[in-house]
């Protein structure tokens, strides 16, 4: 398993750059704000893995008191296929389990076939739910 730990001060820009390189950012979501809110939250964190002093993987994890949620799983494109994504997911599951979360959930865009296939290989199952949403920030 990779050495995975909570993000440290000074690594925010590297994590956002990784998310951007992995195609996880969208114009309507501010990744810097997402990262800041996760870091400041009492029930959330961002875990990273670092190689040669470079952030090469990350996963955002939080527990809402009912379920654990995962966002922004990212692995440097040059380092994919080595198990970093699997290790980050396992670390997120351990983080949630240690806080009493009975279940992990995540959302994947329906057209993101590589991500869907990845999570299915890890043993996660598609859920029969529909996600509703509404912006509260005026965007």
C-alpha positions as CSV (number, residue, x, y, z in Angstrom):
1,X,0.0,0.0,0.0
2,X,1.2,3.5,-0.8
3,X,2.1,6.0,2.0
4,X,-1.2,8.0,2.3
5,X,-1.7,10.9,4.7
6,X,-3.8,14.0,5.2
7,X,-3.0,16.9,3.0
8,X,-0.5,19.4,4.5
9,X,-0.3,23.2,4.4
10,X,1.4,24.2,1.2
11,X,0.0,21.3,-0.9
12,X,-3.3,22.9,-2.0
13,X,-2.1,24.2,-5.3
14,X,-0.5,20.8,-6.2
15,X,-3.8,19.0,-5.4
16,X,-5.9,21.4,-7.5
17,X,-3.4,21.0,-10.3
18,X,-3.7,17.2,-10.0
19,X,-7.5,17.4,-10.1
20,X,-7.3,19.6,-13.2
21,X,-4.8,17.3,-14.9
22,X,-7.2,14.4,-14.3
23,X,-10.2,16.2,-15.7
24,X,-12.1,16.4,-12.5
25,X,-12.7,20.1,-12.3
26,X,-15.7,21.8,-13.9
27,X,-16.3,25.5,-14.5
28,X,-19.3,25.7,-12.2
29,X,-17.3,24.3,-9.2
30,X,-14.4,26.1,-7.6
31,X,-11.9,23.4,-6.7
32,X,-10.0,25.7,-4.4
33,X,-13.1,26.3,-2.4
34,X,-14.0,22.6,-2.4
35,X,-10.6,21.8,-1.1
36,X,-10.7,24.6,1.5
37,X,-14.1,23.5,2.8
38,X,-13.0,19.9,3.0
39,X,-9.9,20.8,4.9
40,X,-11.8,23.1,7.3
41,X,-14.7,20.6,7.9
42,X,-14.8,18.7,11.2
43,X,-16.0,15.6,9.4
44,X,-14.0,15.7,6.2
45,X,-10.4,15.6,4.9
46,X,-8.3,15.2,1.8
47,X,-5.9,12.3,1.8
48,X,-2.8,12.4,-0.5
49,X,0.0,10.2,-1.6
50,X,3.4,11.9,-2.4
51,X,6.3,10.5,-4.4
52,X,9.6,12.4,-4.8
53,X,8.0,15.4,-2.9
54,X,5.2,15.6,-5.5
55,X,1.5,15.0,-4.8
56,X,0.6,12.1,-7.2
57,X,-2.7,11.1,-5.8
58,X,-5.6,12.4,-3.7
59,X,-9.1,11.6,-2.5
60,X,-11.6,13.8,-0.7
61,X,-13.6,12.0,2.0
62,X,-16.4,13.0,4.4
63,X,-18.9,11.5,6.7
64,X,-22.3,13.2,7.0
65,X,-23.4,11.1,10.0
66,X,-25.3,8.7,7.8
67,X,-23.0,7.7,5.0
68,X,-19.4,8.2,3.9
69,X,-18.8,10.1,0.7
70,X,-15.8,10.2,-1.6
71,X,-15.0,12.9,-4.2
72,X,-12.0,13.9,-6.3
73,X,-10.2,10.6,-6.5
74,X,-7.2,11.5,-8.7
75,X,-4.0,9.8,-9.7
76,X,-1.3,11.4,-11.8
77,X,-1.9,10.1,-15.3
78,X,1.8,9.0,-15.6
79,X,1.4,6.9,-12.5
80,X,-1.9,5.1,-13.2
81,X,-2.1,1.3,-13.3
82,X,0.1,0.9,-10.2
83,X,-2.6,0.6,-7.6
84,X,-2.6,4.1,-6.2
85,X,-6.3,4.6,-6.9
86,X,-7.1,1.4,-5.1
87,X,-4.9,2.3,-2.2
88,X,-6.4,5.8,-1.9
89,X,-9.9,4.3,-1.9
90,X,-8.9,1.8,0.8
91,X,-7.5,4.6,2.9
92,X,-10.8,6.6,2.5
93,X,-12.7,3.5,3.5
94,X,-10.5,3.1,6.6
95,X,-10.9,6.8,7.5
96,X,-14.7,6.4,7.2
97,X,-14.8,3.1,9.1
98,X,-12.8,4.6,12.0
99,X,-15.5,7.2,12.3
100,X,-18.4,4.7,12.3
101,X,-19.6,5.2,8.7
102,X,-21.6,2.1,7.8
103,X,-21.4,2.7,4.0
104,X,-19.3,4.5,1.4
105,X,-20.9,6.2,-1.5
106,X,-19.7,8.3,-4.5
107,X,-21.0,9.9,-7.6
108,X,-19.6,9.3,-11.1
109,X,-20.7,11.0,-14.2
110,X,-22.7,8.5,-16.3
111,X,-20.4,9.0,-19.3
112,X,-17.1,8.4,-17.4
113,X,-16.7,4.8,-18.4
114,X,-13.1,4.4,-17.1
115,X,-14.1,5.5,-13.6
116,X,-17.3,3.4,-13.6
117,X,-15.2,0.3,-14.6
118,X,-12.5,1.2,-12.0
119,X,-15.0,1.3,-9.1
120,X,-16.7,-1.9,-10.3
121,X,-13.3,-3.7,-10.3
122,X,-12.9,-2.5,-6.7
123,X,-16.2,-4.3,-5.8
124,X,-18.4,-1.2,-5.4
125,X,-21.9,-1.7,-6.8
126,X,-24.1,0.6,-8.8
127,X,-26.9,1.9,-6.6
128,X,-30.5,2.3,-7.9
129,X,-31.0,5.9,-6.8
130,X,-31.4,9.1,-8.7
131,X,-29.4,12.1,-7.5
132,X,-31.2,15.5,-7.4
133,X,-29.5,18.8,-7.0
134,X,-29.9,22.6,-7.0
135,X,-27.2,25.3,-6.8
136,X,-27.4,27.4,-3.6
137,X,-24.5,29.7,-4.6
138,X,-26.3,31.5,-7.4
139,X,-24.1,30.0,-10.2
